[in-house]
């Protein structure tokens, strides 16, 4: 069994080595930036990429991309940083009595004593308010969806206490941007956005099951549930199912969204789910359930997996 090497003093165990928070951030702000996981950007990417799926596939559907869509693109990026930060801060508040018992999370700011739960709550609220200001620049339907997104964000940290499938609740929260960005562009929710959302949930089950295998021993000791513990040695079989499901749902979204009589657009858009599936298949082939360094590397590689559909959908939108 391979476990990650010991992190430098003060650095969270799974933070990116040499990240800017540890190297350059003011000392007083480091605990807050660590609460927001700014030292681990992969989560922001995983929250952001479904937003861009929805925006660019919506643009393929309508055949338009305006200056306001450029703002939606940027606003989703800023909003993903803020809402991922708020969600992670909320997660650390609710898990403050658990994190100290898990090797990977013991140095998080609250169990380490760097901030209090009350200070963390204030930081979470500040991030939510900043994200809300961005949301107000979108249309009414998108604003309503953005407010509704707070529900799965609030529930997720408690899911591992009552279900073996907390990754489903993570998927509900992390892929909401597919619905929101599609609606921000088109003005209303559509079936392609719903299928993208469900595809993203399958993707989340894939990558977060891989991630959860890092904690399965500690989780078993403290009674925390996860798909990694539920599946055990059967994990590759379930990962293959999530891969196929996510790919087929994304392909269905593309099929419904495509305009008629646009063969080049259709070809480029169809390459999105194909490239996505190939990347996930390569991850599956390289998975070693007891190699913690490999598991973390595969989890982080999902930034590239999610970027592939973005590139092909954007190409289809602009041809």
C-alpha positions as a printed Julia matrix, in Angstrom:
319×3 Matrix{Float64}:
   0.0    0.0     0.0
   1.38   3.41   -0.97
   0.55   6.49    1.09
   1.51  10.06    0.21
   4.7   11.4     1.7
   4.52  13.67    4.7
   3.49  17.22    3.78
   5.69  20.16    4.74
   4.82  21.77    8.08
   1.52  23.66    7.87
   0.62  22.26    4.46
  -2.55  20.18    4.16
  -1.72  16.6     3.19
  -3.33  16.61   -0.29
  -2.51  20.24   -1.19
  -0.6   20.89   -4.39
   3.12  20.96   -3.64
   4.49  24.5    -3.71
   1.03  26.06   -4.07
   0.73  29.85   -3.89
  -1.2   29.83   -0.61
   1.62  28.1     1.26
   4.34  30.11   -0.49
   2.98  33.63   -0.92
  -0.32  34.32    0.85
  -0.26  36.62    3.9
  -0.05  34.56    7.09
  -3.31  35.94    8.47
  -5.22  34.84    5.36
  -3.72  31.39    4.93
  -6.25  29.57    7.16
  -9.16  31.15    5.27
  -7.68  30.37    1.87
  -7.11  26.79    3.04
 -10.75  26.59    4.18
 -11.65  27.56    0.6
  -9.22  24.97   -0.8
  -7.35  27.59   -2.79
  -4.29  25.42   -2.23
  -6.1   22.59   -4.07
  -7.62  24.02   -7.28
  -8.91  20.73   -8.72
 -12.23  21.05   -6.88
 -12.83  24.48   -8.41
 -12.25  23.0   -11.87
 -14.67  20.16  -11.18
 -17.34  22.66  -10.14
 -16.63  25.02  -13.04
 -16.41  22.63  -15.98
 -20.1   21.56  -16.0
 -20.94  25.29  -16.12
 -18.92  25.63  -19.3
 -20.49  22.45  -20.7
 -23.91  24.06  -20.27
 -22.87  27.42  -21.66
 -21.22  26.14  -24.83
 -23.75  23.4   -25.56
 -26.46  26.02  -25.08
 -24.62  28.18  -27.57
 -24.53  25.26  -30.01
 -28.28  24.87  -29.52
 -29.13  28.53  -30.15
 -26.39  29.25  -32.68
 -25.39  32.42  -30.84
 -22.61  33.6   -28.53
 -22.82  37.22  -27.36
 -20.76  39.55  -25.22
 -23.02  38.7   -22.3
 -22.11  35.03  -22.8
 -18.48  36.04  -22.41
 -19.45  37.47  -19.04
 -21.33  34.24  -18.18
 -18.11  32.38  -19.0
 -16.03  34.6   -16.7
 -18.75  34.92  -14.04
 -18.98  31.15  -13.77
 -15.23  31.04  -13.2
 -15.32  33.58  -10.38
 -18.49  32.06   -8.97
 -16.96  28.58   -8.97
 -14.04  29.81   -6.88
 -16.38  31.5    -4.42
 -18.99  28.75   -4.14
 -16.45  25.96   -3.97
 -14.81  27.97   -1.21
 -18.09  28.48    0.61
 -19.05  24.82    0.24
 -15.69  23.56    1.48
 -15.79  25.96    4.42
 -19.26  24.72    5.33
 -18.02  21.13    4.97
 -15.15  21.83    7.38
 -17.52  23.39    9.9
 -19.8   20.35    9.89
 -16.87  17.9     9.88
 -14.76  19.64   12.52
 -15.13  16.72   14.94
 -14.29  14.14   12.25
 -11.39  15.77   10.4
  -9.03  15.52   13.35
  -9.36  11.72   13.25
  -8.44  11.36    9.57
  -4.77  11.59    8.58
  -5.47  13.47    5.33
  -7.62  16.15    7.02
  -6.1   16.52   10.49
  -4.28  19.76    9.59
  -7.33  21.52    8.17
  -7.7   24.98    9.76
 -10.5   24.2    12.24
  -9.18  20.95   13.78
  -5.67  22.47   13.73
  -6.97  25.44   15.77
  -6.06  28.09   13.17
  -9.63  29.45   13.02
 -12.78  28.97   15.07
 -16.02  27.54   13.7
 -17.62  30.98   14.09
 -14.87  32.65   12.05
 -15.22  29.96    9.39
 -18.99  30.51    9.22
 -18.46  34.23    8.67
 -16.03  33.41    5.86
 -18.55  31.05    4.24
 -21.28  33.71    4.36
 -18.96  36.34    2.85
 -18.13  34.05   -0.08
 -21.82  33.27   -0.66
 -22.72  36.95   -0.71
 -19.97  37.73   -3.23
 -21.17  34.88   -5.45
 -24.75  36.16   -5.15
 -23.71  39.54   -6.55
 -22.41  37.77   -9.66
 -25.58  35.68   -9.89
 -27.68  38.88   -9.96
 -26.16  39.77  -13.36
 -27.82  36.68  -14.93
 -31.45  36.3   -15.99
 -34.26  35.61  -13.54
 -34.5   31.87  -14.23
 -30.75  31.45  -13.68
 -30.91  33.46  -10.45
 -33.65  31.16   -9.16
 -31.58  28.1   -10.02
 -28.54  29.61   -8.32
 -30.45  30.16   -5.09
 -31.87  26.63   -5.25
 -28.31  25.28   -5.57
 -27.71  26.14   -1.91
 -29.89  23.2    -0.88
 -27.61  20.36   -2.11
 -24.56  22.34   -0.95
 -26.02  22.5     2.56
 -26.97  18.82    2.66
 -23.82  17.24    1.2
 -21.55  17.32    4.3
 -24.11  15.28    6.25
 -24.65  12.64    3.54
 -21.77  10.4     4.58
 -23.46  10.03    7.96
 -26.69   8.5     6.62
 -25.97   6.94    3.21
 -23.34   4.77    1.53
 -23.76   7.02   -1.53
 -22.61  10.49   -0.41
 -21.05  10.92   -3.86
 -24.58  11.29   -5.27
 -25.12  14.33   -3.08
 -21.76  15.71   -4.14
 -22.82  15.21   -7.75
 -26.09  17.06   -7.13
 -24.14  20.07   -5.87
 -21.08  20.03   -8.13
 -22.88  19.75  -11.47
 -25.6   22.32  -10.86
 -23.7   24.74  -13.07
 -24.71  22.76  -16.18
 -28.33  23.72  -15.46
 -27.5   27.28  -14.45
 -25.2   28.23  -17.32
 -27.49  26.69  -19.97
 -30.37  28.7   -18.49
 -28.29  31.87  -18.22
 -27.58  31.6   -21.96
 -30.92  30.33  -23.33
 -33.32  31.9   -20.85
 -34.97  28.63  -19.8
 -34.1   25.15  -18.64
 -33.97  22.45  -21.35
 -33.58  18.69  -21.63
 -29.99  18.89  -22.9
 -29.03  20.71  -19.7
 -30.78  18.07  -17.59
 -28.93  15.28  -19.39
 -25.63  17.14  -18.97
 -26.41  17.45  -15.28
 -27.05  13.72  -14.97
 -23.89  13.01  -16.99
 -21.94  15.14  -14.56
 -23.4   13.18  -11.67
 -22.13   9.95  -13.22
 -18.75  11.6   -13.67
 -18.73  12.69  -10.02
 -19.49   9.14   -8.9
 -16.52   8.05  -11.01
 -13.9   10.5    -9.8
 -15.01  10.81   -6.19
 -15.12   7.05   -5.69
 -11.49   7.02   -6.81
 -10.75   9.86   -4.4
 -12.59   8.21   -1.49
 -10.38   5.13   -1.65
  -7.64   7.25   -0.06
  -9.67   7.5     3.15
 -11.33   4.08    3.32
  -9.29   2.79    6.28
  -9.85   5.94    8.38
 -13.5    6.11    7.3
 -14.06   2.54    8.45
 -12.57   3.32   11.88
 -14.8    6.35   12.49
 -17.92   5.0    10.76
 -18.05   7.36    7.77
 -19.77   5.91    4.7
 -18.65   6.17    1.05
 -18.96   4.35   -2.27
 -15.31   3.33   -1.9
 -16.16   1.36    1.24
 -19.4    0.07   -0.26
 -17.84  -1.21   -3.49
 -14.51  -2.42   -2.12
 -12.76  -4.7    -4.61
 -15.74  -4.38   -6.98
 -14.9   -0.72   -7.55
 -13.53  -1.13  -11.14
 -16.83  -2.7   -12.23
 -18.81   0.22  -10.82
 -16.38   2.77  -12.28
 -16.96   1.22  -15.7
 -20.74   1.6   -15.21
 -20.38   5.26  -14.22
 -18.12   5.85  -17.22
 -20.65   4.39  -19.66
 -23.59   6.16  -18.04
 -21.89   9.56  -18.0
 -20.84   9.2   -21.64
 -24.25   8.1   -22.91
 -26.02  10.89  -21.04
 -23.62  13.49  -22.44
 -24.09  12.07  -25.93
 -27.86  12.3   -25.47
 -27.54  15.94  -24.43
 -25.52  16.67  -27.56
 -28.01  14.83  -29.78
 -30.99  16.82  -28.5
 -29.17  20.15  -28.49
 -27.84  19.98  -32.05
 -29.47  22.13  -34.71
 -30.58  20.35  -37.86
 -28.51  20.47  -41.07
 -25.22  21.3   -39.36
 -22.87  18.37  -40.04
 -19.62  20.11  -39.0
 -21.19  21.38  -35.79
 -22.57  17.92  -35.08
 -19.21  16.25  -35.68
 -17.31  18.59  -33.37
 -19.93  18.4   -30.63
 -20.05  14.59  -30.84
 -16.3   14.41  -30.3
 -16.82  15.88  -26.82
 -18.35  12.79  -25.18
 -16.03  10.51  -27.17
 -12.89  12.24  -25.92
 -14.38  12.36  -22.42
 -14.99   8.6   -22.46
 -11.48   7.83  -23.69
  -9.95   9.86  -20.86
 -12.08   8.14  -18.21
 -11.25   4.73  -19.7
  -7.53   5.5   -19.41
  -8.06   6.48  -15.77
  -9.91   3.23  -15.11
  -7.11   1.2   -16.7
  -4.52   2.89  -14.43
  -6.49   2.66  -11.18
  -4.77   0.94   -8.25
  -7.12   0.95   -5.27
  -4.38   0.82   -2.6
  -1.92   3.21   -4.24
  -2.78   6.55   -2.67
  -0.43   8.62   -4.81
  -1.93   7.09   -7.96
  -5.48   7.66   -6.71
  -4.81  11.34   -6.03
  -3.12  11.8    -9.42
  -6.04  10.16  -11.23
  -8.54  12.28   -9.33
  -6.7   15.46  -10.29
  -6.54  14.36  -13.93
 -10.29  14.85  -14.16
  -9.67  18.51  -14.85
  -8.45  17.45  -18.28
 -11.28  14.94  -18.69
 -13.84  17.69  -18.12
 -12.01  20.21  -20.29
 -12.24  17.98  -23.37
 -16.02  18.41  -23.84
 -15.62  22.14  -23.19
 -13.14  22.45  -26.06
 -15.23  20.47  -28.52
 -18.51  22.17  -27.54
 -16.82  25.57  -27.86
 -15.46  24.58  -31.27
 -18.94  23.47  -32.36
 -20.41  26.78  -31.12
 -18.04  28.89  -33.2
 -17.87  27.02  -36.52
